[in-house]
């Protein structure tokens, strides 16, 4: 099977910087989202700054040549998913009104389920062979992550810390399973890594390490920040 994902065929190193993604539908989506936030979003300067930062990160992920790199390297794809869910999502949650219904445990569990399902090799292969499936993957990853981070902001401190630590554990576990897999699991990346000096297994191991270490570390850092704030609040009250 020839894998031609949304971001195009896997590039070789010398051609990467020419692979900007100027899909008119994507750019129109960015324009509509920005216009909607400008006219209907918060007038608070901090919220506008969070939204601008999130939009810039999303542009790097989907418009810059990094989008094409994710077609070649599974490690780049995992980095894309980590940045999408652990960096862009909390920025959007800070910029937008808190809207998720249900408890924080629901959103932590749902986000974990979404993350694991899309990294199952057959489902991942489907996402890279259909533009509709690709955008379903991106929408559900980002949407569930925004809901989780929004719930973290609204939940009591102990529940928020527990949810962040649980997310750290599940992401680290998935990263470890990918890292220590004895053979390449992701068919769309059997050939692409070779031009970049990696075997498919080395590319997969790097991807697992990215998810396991920096990916999980974001949630640990957020949990520690909340814990520090909680202790400071308790000391002030005492």
LOROPA-134209 format. One record per residue (C-alpha): residue in one letter; x, y, z. Coordinates in steps of 0.2 Angstrom, whole numbers, plus 2048, in hexadecimal, padded with zeros to 3 digits. Layout:
# residues N
AXYZ
...
END
This chain:
# residues 238
X800800800
X8068127FC
X80481D80B
X80082F806
X7FA838816
X7F2849816
X803851818
X809849808
X81683B804
X82583A80F
X83284780A
X845844809
X850850813
X85585B805
X84285F800
X83B862811
X83C875812
X832876802
X82486C809
X81887A810
X806875811
X7FB88380A
X7EB878809
X7DE886806
X7D187C810
X7DD87C81F
X7E288E81D
X7CF89381C
X7CD88982C
X7DA893835
X7D38A382F
X7C189F834
X7C8899846
X7D28A9848
X7C48B5842
X7B78AC84D
X7C38AE85C
X7C68C0858
X7B48C4857
X7AC8B9863
X7BA8B386F
X7C08BB87F
X7C68CD87F
X7D28C888D
X7E48CC887
X7EB8BC88F
X7DE8B1887
X7E28B9876
X7F48B5879
X7F18A387D
X7E68A186D
X7F48AA862
X80189E869
X7F688F866
X7F2894855
X805897851
X808885858
X7FB87D84D
X80188683E
X81287F841
X80B86D842
X7FF86E833
X80687C827
X81987B829
X82486E822
X823865832
X81285E82C
X81C85581E
X82984F829
X81B845833
X81883B823
X82A835823
X82E832836
X82282B843
X82D834850
X827845848
X81583F848
X81683B85A
X81E84C85E
X810853854
X80384A85F
X80C84F86F
X80D86186A
X7FB861865
X7F485A875
X801860882
X80587187B
X7F887886F
X7E9870879
X7ED87888A
X7EF889881
X7DF887879
X7D7882889
X7DE892891
X7D789D883
X7C6895881
X7B789488D
X7B6885898
X7A987A88F
X7AC867893
X79E85E89C
X7A18508A7
X7AF84D8B4
X7C184E8B1
X7C383B8B3
X7B88398A4
X7C2845899
X7D383D89F
X7CC82C89B
X7C583188A
X7D583A885
X7E082B889
X7D482087F
X7D582B870
X7E882C872
X7EA81A873
X7DE815865
X7E6821858
X7F781A85C
X7F1808859
X7FB803849
X7EB7FE83E
X7E280E843
X7F1819841
X7F381182F
X7E181582B
X7E4827831
X7F3829825
X7E9822816
X7DA82D817
X7D9840819
X7C883E822
X7D083282E
X7DF83D830
X7D484C835
X7CA841840
X7DA83C849
X7DF84E84B
X7CE854851
X7CB84785E
X7DD848865
X7DC85B866
X7CA85C86C
X7CC84F879
X7DC85787F
X7D4869880
X7C686288A
X7D2859896
X7DC869899
X7CC87389B
X7C68678A8
X7D78688B0
X7D587B8B2
X7C38798B9
X7C686A8C5
X7CB86A8D7
X7DE8698D9
X7DF8578DF
X7D48518D0
X7DE85B8C4
X7EF8558CA
X7E98438CA
X7E28458B8
X7F384C8B2
X7FD83E8BA
X7F28318B3
X7F48398A2
X8078398A4
X8068268A9
X7FC82189A
X80682B88E
X816824895
X810813895
X80B814882
X81C81C87F
X82580E887
X81B80187E
X82080986D
X83280B872
X8347F9877
X82A7F1869
X8367E4861
X8317E884F
X82A7F7845
X8177F9848
X81280783C
X81280282A
X811814823
X82281782A
X82B808824
X834812816
X83482481B
X841824829
X84E81C81E
X85182C814
X854835825
X86182882B
X85581E836
X84F80C835
X83C80B838
X840803849
X84B81184E
X83E81E849
X831815853
X83C814862
X840827861
X82D82A860
X82A81F86F
X837829879
X83083A874
X81F83487A
X82682C88A
X83283A88F
X82E84C88A
X81B847886
X818840897
X82384D89F
X81785B89A
X8098548A5
X8158518B3
X81A8638B2
X8088698B2
X80485E8C1
X8138648CB
X80E8768C7
X7FD8738CE
X80486A8DD
X80F8798E1
X8018858DF
X7F687A8EA
X8038798F8
X80688C8F7
X7F388F8F9
X7F2883908
X80188C910
X7F989D90D
X7E9897915
X7F2890924
END
